[in-house]
Amino acid sequence: MSLDQLYQQIILDHSKARHGSGLAETPAPQGAATGQSHQLNPVCGDEVTLRLAVADGKVTQVSWDGAGCSISMASASVFSDLAEGMTVAEVHGVIDSFREVLRSRGKIPADPELLGDAAAFEGVARYAARVKCAMISWVAAEDALNQAS
């Protein structure tokens, strides 16, 4: 299996088994600050609402709800797996790195050590119309994180 095939499989798996999907009804941990952001891509109809909680400088809870293409839904799933347990600074760094890779038009390779499964979206950078699909949940997360911090 080539790296491209592996990355495609990761995206397909996350689009089917959506980790973190369903906005958490359980309250955030005691003393946690929360943030929530709703983002819409009017061009293709992708829509994501992401909610997160921050306590003691760490992301303690990530949940989301959305509808859209497999890239946007898989990206939200990957983000929720990646961010939970990270410090606020680490999450901001990962978001910045993901954004840099996606905006590079394929010129900047993804660092799988930093991005984990999000490195699978490296190929999306070559398709300008799909960059917003992959970024929508990350933009929502950045907004929610700023609210909670």
Residue, then its C-alpha position, 0 to 999 in steps of 0.5 A: m500500500s502506497l503512502d497516498q493509499l494509506y492517507q486516503q484510507i485514513i480519511l475514509d475511515h474517519s469520515k465513516a467512524r466520526h470520532g468526537s461526533g455529537l456535541a457533548e451533552t455532558p458538562a465540561p469538567q469542574g472549572a473548565a472554560t468552554g468555547q463553541s464555534h459554528q462554521l459554514n462553507p457556503v460554496c460547498g455546504d460543509e457545516v461544522t459546530l465544534r465545542l471544546a473545554v479547557a482546564d488547567g491549560k489543557v483541552t479536556q473535551v472536544s465534540w462536534d456536529g456537522a454535515g458535509c463531504s468526507i474530507s470535512m467530516a474526516s478532518a473534524s474527526v481527526f482534530s478531535d482525536l488529536a487535540e484532546g489532552m494537548t495544551v492550548a499552546e500545542v493545539h494552536g501550534v498544530i492548527d498553524s502547522f496544518r494551515e501552513v501545509l494546506r495553504s502550501r499547494g503541496k510544497i510543504p510536506a506534513d509532519p506526521e510526528l506533529l500532525g498524526d493522522a492529520a498528515a493524511f490531508e497533505g494531498v488536499a493542499r493540491y486542490a484549492a477548492r478542497v482546502k476549505c473543506a479540510m480547514i473548516s473544523w480547524v477554524a471552528a476549533e481555533d475560534a472555540l479555543n480563543q473563546a475558552s482561553 
